[in-house]
Amino acid sequence: MAIHVDEAHQLFHLQTATTSYIFQVLENGQLGQLYYGSKVHVRPEYANLTKRELRNSMPAYSLDQPTYQIDAIKQEYAAFGTGDYHRPAYQVTQANGSRITDFVYDHYEVKQGKRRLTGLPSTFDDSGDDVETLVIYLHDGLTKLEIALNYTVFPNQDVIVRSATFLNHGTDAVTLNSALSGQLDLPDADYDLVQFSGSWARERHLIRTHLRSGIQAIDSVRGSSSPQQNPFMMLARPETTVDCGGVFGFNLIYSGDFLDQVEVDHYDTSRVLIGINPEAFAWQLMPDASFQTPECVFSYTARGMNQLSQQLAQFYAAHLVNSQYVRKERPILVNNWEATYFDFDEDKLLKIVRKAKELGIEMFVLDDGWFGHRDDDHTSLGDWFVDHSKLPNGIGEFASKVHHLGLQFGLWFEPEMVSIDSELYRSHPEWAIHAPERRMTPGRNQYVLDFSRQEVVDYLYDMMSKVMADTKLDYVKWDMNRYITELFSTSLPVDQQLELPHRYILGVYQLYDRLTKAFPDVLFESCASGGGRFDLGMMYYAPQAWTSDDTDAVERIKIQYGTSYGYPQSMMGAHVSVSPNEQIGRHTPLETRANVAFFGAFGYELDISKLSAADSATIQHQVAFYKEHRSVFQFGKLYRITSPFEKDHNVMSWIAVDDSQSHAIAVRYQILNRPNAAYLRLKLKGLDPNKQYRVNEGQHTYYGDELMNAGLFLDHNFDGTTDSRKDADFSSRLFLIDEV
């Protein structure tokens, strides 16, 4: 049993395999947080966790309860304006302008399993995995509003998923000014905030900062989760490493504007808030209507960040990703974008397809430029019909030729965007997000369609589904190359304009949902100018995502390492591109480019029809090698060994281990070589200490404990004698570890 309720003490204890989450009903009927951390025994009460002291200059709840000072009490879902001066979890404006509410405990329910949310990506339990859901109902007597706090306990993955549902049982409309998904009040502030920040082409770099007094937050108001900040964050004890120590993980199942916030108060206690960013949000809640917040994922371990990442990966596989793709190996693809850009015709594309067949590649993806009259990025977005000047026989006929050659066929769309020079815009200029009588700000020479309008979603579904059916499509690359500006919808009334960001992302989810249900065998990959919408909301519909537009192997080391903390390697689209790299001009060895891209959904992003004989042979070998070891690359348990964000930022290493601990692949990347460097050893992780292993089919065998505790001796890449000097910088070494 995962949920324990003591009705006499109105106490709720949620247990996973190794953690406990405890809260109770307070004297005033609100909910108080008691504990979240390593597992403790179930008891009827926890006197040690409810001690209080009278504090000067703090308001009391009432004259007859002077020691009940809510500003000093840990809470579960805090209100605004009644004595707690921390940031609240929600705020409601009523018909008379008041923002004061008094939600008190009414009753609870315990349900078996977990149902999916309507209209939002969400967790589920389709397998009977001992999952239980607790719903706490809070009621405000004056407004007749109700809040249902939802807690689903996934005991086998040490995860608790939270959300809130607001229901208006009153006669007046109210406005939700904020409605966050989850709150956690912690008794101290001795934590490091670990966030994953960056920009286009350098997404999800790890930044670790000790908490300080005041508010630390990561957020987005761009209309997407953004490459600047990612909605996954951790709170780790200062001594916590990848291998040991306490760490909390928080992730929001949402792809729009978000807020991850930690507030440290004057007594060094911490409040965590997760949810939709209130900065550009409001929701008019009419009588008899409800509002559902996105779900947020809470997870804790006392065994370090590797363990946290692994239990999250297991959780996503069991309870978030489309079950069809949980263990389904992702195909090796070649994408024509960096090979041709907009300059292609059918003959040029078929040369790439035939070469792909020769090399053993499994899928050809036709990127931007196949539709309208799209010869550059100023035109045709929204016109999802084939450009016959490039594909004279139509997109269906071209797809048939690809299929006939034995390859799967994928296609690029950017459905959320429109070009001024397009038939769609000329027919429906009102469908573009814009403020009346204000200039429209271009981004990437394009504009954003108003997905809060049902007719926009319907139009795009009709256009895309026709192409998908005509091509018997195997794969969709869904791109989004700019953010929302001039936030205004011509279809929404004045008092609902701040609903646009959330309504927009609900429209995106609706289109995803309709297409994935109509074409259940099509693999979707999300993309947002690379990694600008790399989040769990997208993962629900698209089990893999383009990790970054930056395909340089050295930059990808950091990007993929940072991404791995919150997301599994099967989600990371990773390709080998040309050298020198198209984004930053760096020359890197073909071997290193592949060794970086192997740890993800693997593919190529270059003109393979122009390869030398030597490079063709190398790529053919890479493809065969990846097929042989694809399962462990994509689904193996990942252990980080050396971080590129620590020390001199020169080395990164990690290892993926299969479920039976009989096969593993480790890699060590080195950015710059060093003259006469110190001796090197690579200490592996995740092996069975009692099994014997052979490394790279060598003649010696080693016990797992030796490989993990003593490590592998590594000779130096460059000793000043042989041809090794050509690959000394930007080098990599791959190690195959097999049980004897």
N, C-alpha and C positions, 0 to 999 in steps of 0.2 A: 504494500500500500504506500503510495507516494504522498497522499494528503492526509494529515492527521488534524482533527478538529476537537478541541476541548470546549464543549458548549457551555459548561459551567463557568469557565474563565474567559470565554469568548476569545480563544487563542487558536491561531492557525499555524501549523508547522508543516512546511513543504520539504520533502526529502528526496534527494537523488541518491545515486550510488555512493557519492562521497561528500555531498554538501547538504546544508540545512538552511532554510529561509523561514524566518519566524516573524510574525506580526500579530497584533491583538487589537481589540476594540478598546479605546480609551474611555475615561470617565465621561467625556463630553460626547461620546458616540462616534467620534472620528477614529481613524486607524493609526496606530503607532507601530513603527518599525523597531524590531528588537534585535535581529541578528541575521547576517548572511555571511556564510563562510564554510569552513570544514565541518563535516557532519558531527552533530551532537545528539545525545539521547533525547527521545521524546519524553516530555514531562508535562504535568498539568499547568505548571506556572514556572516562571523564571525570575525569581525575586532579584537575583543579582543583576539582571538586565534591565530592571525597571526602577532602579534607585534614582532619586531626584534630590536636588538641593534648591532652596529658595535663593533666587538671584535678585540683586538690587536692580533698579531701573528697567525692569521688564514688566510688561503688562500681564496681569493675571486673567484667567478665563472669566472669572466672576468674583464678586465680593466674598462669597462663602467658600471659594476655592483659591486662596491666595498662593498656594504652592503649585497650582496647575498653570504653568507658564509655557504656552505653546511654542514660543520662540526657542525654548531650550529643550524641546522634546522631539525626538526623531519621529518623522511621520511617513506615511505610506503614499499619500496622494494629496498634497498640501493645497489649501485654498488661499485666496487672496484677501488681505485686508482685515483680518481678525486677530492680529497680534503676532503672527509669524512674518518676519520681515525678510526671510529668504525669498528667492524667486519661486513663484507657485507653479504647480503642475497644470493648472487650468485657470481660466478667468472667463466669467460670463457677464455680459451686459444685459440687464433686464429692461423692460419697457419704460420704466421710470428713470433710467440712466444709472441705477445702482449696479455696482459690480460685487456686492457682498452676498455671499451664499453661506448656507449652513447645512452641508451634506453630512448626514449621520447614518450610522449602520442600521440597516433594516433586516436583511436576512442573507443567507448564502445557499449555494447549490454546489454539489460535487457531481461531475459527470465523467463517465468513462470515455477515453479517447479524446480526439480533437477534430473538429469540423473545420473546413476551409471557410474563409471569409468570402462574402459576396462583393465582387468589384475590386478587391484588393488582393495582391499576392499574399500568401499566408502559409503557415506551417499546417501540417496535417498528420494524421495517423491512420494509414491504410493497412498497417501490418499487425495491429494488436500488440504494440511494443510496451505494455504496462503503463500507458500514458493516461494521466488523469487531469481534469480541468476543474479548477475552483473558480466560481463566480461570486463576488461580493457585491451586494446591491446597497448603494447609498442613496438616501432620499433627502431632498430639500422640501420641507413642508410648505414654505411660503410660495415658491414658484411651481411646485409640483414637478420639478425636474428630478431625473434619476440618473445615476452613474453606475454602470456595471463594470467593475474591475475584473478583468479576465486574467487568470494565471493558469498556464498549462505546464505541467511538470513532465519532462522527458527524462526519466531516471537513469536510463542506460547511457545517456550521453552527457549527463550532468548539466542540463540546460533547463532554464525556466523562461517561458515566453509570456510576455505581458502585453496587454492592450486595454483600452477603455472604450466603452460605448455610452454615449450620451443620449438620453431619451427625454422628450418633452411631453409630459402628461398634462401640462397646463393649458390655459386658454390663450396665452399671449406668446408671440414669437420672442425669442431671445437670440443674442449673438454670442457665439463662442469666439472670444478674442484669442484664446490659446487653448489647446487641447493636446497635451503631450501624452506619449504612449506609456512611459514608465518613469518612476522616480526611485532612487535608492539613497537613504540617509545613512551615512557611515559615522561611527563614533570618533574617528580621528582623521587627520589629514596627512599622515605620513605615507604618501603614495607618490609615485611618478606617473604623470599623464603621458601615455604613449600614443601618439597620433601619427597619421600617414598622410603627409601633405606634399604639395608640389605644384605643378602647372602642366599645361600641355607639353608632352614629350619628356617629362620627368615626374610622372605620377607616383604617388604613394611611397615617398621617402620617409623613413622612420625618424621621428623626432621624439626625444624623451626629455621631459622637463618635470622637476619636482613641483608639487602643488604649493601654492603660495596663498596668502590671504587675498580674498576677492574672488572674482569670476575668471575662469579660464574656459574658453569655448572654441569649438570648431563648428563651422556651419556653412551653409550655402543659401544664397538668395538668387541663384542663376536660373531657377526652374529645373535644375537637374542636381544630382548629388555632387557633380563637379570633379575635375581633376585637381583643383586647388586643395580640397579637403575631402576625406572619405568618411562615411558615416560609421565605420568601425573604429573603436578606440579601446584602450586597455588602461586599467589602473593597477600598477604593480608596486609592491614594496620596493624600497630603494635597493635592497640586496637581491632582488629577484633576477634570475638569469633565464636563458632558454631552457635550462635543465632543472632548476629548483626554485622554490619560493612562491609566495602567494600572488595571484594575479586574477583580476576580474576582466572579462571581455564583454563589450556591449556592441550590438550591431542592430541597425534599424532596417526592417524589410520594406524599403521605400526608395523611390528613385527621384523624388523631387526635392524641394527646399527642406533642409533638415537642421536640427540643432542637437549637438552633443555638448553638454555644459556641466562643469563642476564648480560649485561655489563653496569656498572655505570661509567660515564665519569667525567671529571674534573669540570663540572658544575652540577653534581648530577642529570643528566637525565639518564634514563634507556632505554636500547634496549633489547627487547626479541626476540630471534631467535629460531625457531622450525623446525626440519626437519631431513633428512637423515644426518648422521654424515659424514662430509667431510674428516675425518681422513683416512678412507679406502674407498674412493669413487672417481670415475671419470667416465665420460660417453662420448663416442665418438658419436657426433651428426652429422650424414652424411647429405648431401644435401637432401632436401625434407623429412627429418625425423623429429620426434618430441620426446620429453621426458616429461613425466607427473610426477610431484612430488606427494607423498602421501598427503592426506588431513589432515589438523590439525583443531581441534575444539577450538574455542574461546568462553568463556562464562563469564559473569560478573553479580554480584548482589551486592546490598548494604545491604543485609539482612543476611549476615553471611554464614558460610560454610555448615550448614545443607541445607539451601536453594540452594546453588550452587550444592551440591550433588543431591538433589531432581530434579532440573531442568535438570541436565545431565542424570539422570536415565530415566526421561520422554523422553528426546531427543533420547537416545539410543533405547528405546522401539519403538518409532514412526518412526525412520529414520536410524537405523543401523542394528538392530537384524533381522534375518530372521522372517518375519511376522508370520510364522507358530508357532514360539516359544515365541512370545511376552508375551502372558498370559497363555501359556500352562504349566500346572504344571509339574515339573520335577519328575520322578519316584524315589521312595525310593529303593536304591540298596544295595547289599552286594558285595564287591570286595574280591577276594580270596588271594590277594598278601600277606598281613601280616598274613593271616591264614596259607598259605602253602609255600609261596615263590616258588621255582622251584620244590619242592618235592610233586608231586601230581599224581594221576591217576584218571580214570573216577569214580571209586567207592568213593574215598575221596571227589571229587567235588560234586557228587550227594548227599552225606550226607549233605553238606552245602546247596544245592539247596532245598532239602526236608525240612530242618529246616527253611530255609527262607520262604517257603510256609506256614509253620505252624505259623510263627511269623507275617505274613502279609506283608513281604517285597515283592516288585514288580518286581525286576530285579536282575539277577545274572550276574556279570561281571567276565569273565575269563581273568586274567592278564597275565603277561610275562611267557613264558615257554611252550606254546602249540605247537610250530612250530619247524621245523628243527630237531636238536638233542640238544635242549637248556636245559641242566641240570645245567648250571651256566651262568654267564654273560660274558664268553669268546668266545661264539660261536653263530652262526646261524642267526644273524641279517641280513636281506635281503632275507632269505629263507622262504617266507610266504606260506608254505605248512605244513600240520599237522604232528606232531610227533606221529606215530602210536603206539609207545611203551607206550605212555600215554593215547591216545584216539584211541584204536584199530579199532573202527568202523568209524573213521573219525570225523572231526569237525562238519560236517553237521548233522550227526546222533546224536552227543552229543547235539547240539543246538535243535534238534527236541525233545529230551527228556526233556530239560529245558522248551521248549514251551508247551509240553504236560502236564507238571506239573502246568502250568498256569502262569509261570514267563516269562518276557521278557529276552532277551539274549544280552549281550554286550561282546565285545572283544577288547583286547589291541593290538595295533600296535606301532611300532617305525619305520616308513617308511623312515625316513631321514638318517638312520644309517646302517652300514655294519660291520660285524665281519670279521677279517682275515680268521678265520676258518668258511667259508661258501661257498656254491656252487656259490653264486653270485660273491664273490670276486675272486674265482679261475677262473671264466669265464670272469670277467671284472675288473681286478685290476685298470684299468685306470679310472673307474667310481668313485673311492675314491678321495676326495680332498687331494692333496699332491704336494709338490714341487719336481721336478725331481732331483735325485741324493742327496736328503736330507732325513734325517730320518723322520719318521712319528711319531708324538706325540700322544700316546693313551690317551683317556679320558674315564673313566668307561669301560676300556678294549674294546673300539670300535672306529670307525672312521666315518667320515661324507661323505655321498654320494654327488656328484656334481649335484645339482638340476638345474644348468644352462644348463645342457645337456638334450635335449628333449627326448632322448632315455631312460634316467633314469626315467623321469616322466612317460613316456608311459609304461615302464616295471612295475613300482609300481602300476599304475592304473590297469593294467591287472591282476596282482597278487591279489591286495586287492579286486577288484570288483568280482573276482571269489569266494573268500572266503565269501564276504558279500552276494552274491546271494545264495551260497550254504547253508549258515546258516540262511537265512531270518533275517538278523541281525537287531537289534533294536537300537544299541548304539555302538559307536566307542570311545575308549579312545586313543587319538593320543598323544604319548609321544615323547620327544626329550631330551635325557639325557646328552648331552655334546655340547660344542661350537666348532667353527671352528678354527683350527690352520693350519699352513703351507698354507696360503691362495694362492692358485694357481689352475688354471683349465687347463688341458692338451688340452681342446677343444677351448680355447680362444687365439687369437693372442697376441703378446707381448704388444701392445698398448691398449689392452682392459682388462688386468688382474684386474685392480681396479674396473671393472664392476661386478666382481664375487659376492661380498656380496649382491648387489641389485638383480642381476640375480638369485641368489640362492633363495631369498625370493619370487621372482616372480614365480619360479618353485614350491615352496611350495603352494603358493596361487592357482596356476593352478591346482595342484592335488586336493586340497580342493574343488575348484570350480567344477571340473569334477565329483568328488565323491558325493558331496552334490546335484548336479543336477541329477545324475543317481540314487541316493537313497534318494529322498526328505523326506522320512519318518524316516530316521535314525537320531537319536540325536548324535551329535558329542560333545565330551568334549576334549578341548585342555589341554595338560600337557607338561611341560618342566622341567623334574626333579622336579616336583611340580610347583612352581610359576615363573619359569624362562622365560616365554613368556606370561605373563598375560597382555594383551593389547587389544586395540580396533580392530586391524587387525585380531586377532584370533576370537574376539567376532562376527565379521561379518559372519564367517563360523560356528563357534562352540559357541552356546549361553551360554555354561557354561565351566568353567576351573577348574582344580585341583589347589586349592589355595596354597597349600604347601605340600611337602612330610612330614612335621612335623605335626603329628596328635595329639600331646599332647595338651590337652584342655587349659592349662594355656598359652602356647605359642600361640595357635590359637586365644586367646582373642586379643592380640596385632596385629597379622597378619590380622585378619578379620576386626578389627577396622580401621587399616590403609588403607586397601584395599577399605573400604566402601566410602572413600572420592571421589574416581574417578570411582567406578564401583558398580553396583547394587548387592544386595545380591543374586539375582537369578543366577548370574554368578559364585558365589563362591561354588565350590564343597567342602563339609564339612562332615567328617565322624567321627563316634564313633569308637575308636580303643581300644585295650586291655590295661589293667593296671596291672603292670607297663608299661609305654609307651615304644614302641620299639625304639624310637629315643633318648630319654634322661632318661628313667628309672623312671619317676615320677609316683607315685600312686595318682590317682584322683578318686573321686566318679563317678559311672556310671551316676548318675543324672546330674552332672556337665558336663560330656563329651557330653551328649545329649543336654543339654541346650545351649552349645556353638554351636554345629553342627546344631541345629534347624534353625539358621538364615542363611540359604543357601540351596543349592541342597543337600539334606540329604541322608546319607547312613551309612553303617557299614564296617569296615575294620579289622575284627578279625574272628577267627574260631568259628562261632556260633554253630557248631555241638558239641562243648565241653562245652557249657554253663551249669551252675548249674540251678536247677529248679527255684531258686529265680531270677537269672539274666534273664532267659528266660521269666519269667512273667513280669519283668520290661521292657525288650525290646519290648515285645508284646504290652505293654501299651504305650511305647514311639512311636511305629509305628502307632498305632491307633490315638494317640493324634496328631501326626504330620499330618496325613491325614486330620483330622478334621480342622486343622488350617494352612494347607500348603499354601493357597493362601496369607494370610497375612505375613507369614514367608518369602515367596519368592518374593512377589510383593507389600507388604505394603510399605507405605511411611516411610522411616527410619529417625529417629531423634536420634542423639547422645546426651547423657546426661552427662556422666562422662567419661573422657579419661584416659586410662591406661598409657598414656605418660606424664601425669601431676601430680603434687604434689608428693605423695610417691609411685606412680605406683602400688597401691595395689587394686584399685577398677576400674571396668568398668561397665557402664550401658548404655542401649539404649532402644528404643521402636519402634515397627513397627505398623503403623495405617492403617486400610483399607480406601478405597476411600470415604466411607460414614461417616467416623469418628464414627462408631457405634461399632467397635470391634478393640481392640488393644492388643498387647502382649509386655510387658516390661520384662527386665531381669536385675538383678544386680549380677555381679560376684565379689567375694572377694578372693584374692589370699591367704593372711595370716590373721588369726584371731588376734585380739588385746585384751589383758586383760583389763577388766573394761573400755571399750571404751566409747566414747562420744555418745550421743543420735544421732540416724540416721533418716533422712527423705529423701525419694526419690521423687523429683519433676518431674512429668511426663510432656510430651510434645505432641503436635499435636492433642489434644482432642478438641471437641467443648465445649467452656466455658459454654454454655447454656444447654447442655444435662446432664442428670443424668446417672451415671455409677455405676455398682456393680463390686467389685474387688474379683477375685477368688471365685465367687458365695457366698460371705459373706452376712450377714444379713443387713449391712448398705449400703446406697447409698450416692454418692457424686457428686456434680456438677463438670464439667470439670475444671472450673476455680479454684476450691478448690484443685483438684488433681495436677494442674499445678503450682499454686502459693504457696499453703501451703504444698502440698506433702503428701505422705503416711508415717505414722510412722512405723519404722521397729524395731522389737525386735532383740536382739542379737542372733547370731547362737549358741554361747556357753556360758552358764551361770554357768558351773561347777557342774551341778546336774544330767543331764540325759544323754542318749546315744548320745545327740547332739555333744558331743566332737569328735566322730569319723569322722564327716564331717565338723569340724570347719574350717580347712584350705581347700583351693581350693573348696570353696562352691559356690552355686548359688541359686538364688530365682527367680522364674518365676511368673509373675503377668498377669492374664487374666482380661482385662477390657472390660466390655460389657455394652452397653446402656440398660437402664431399659425400 
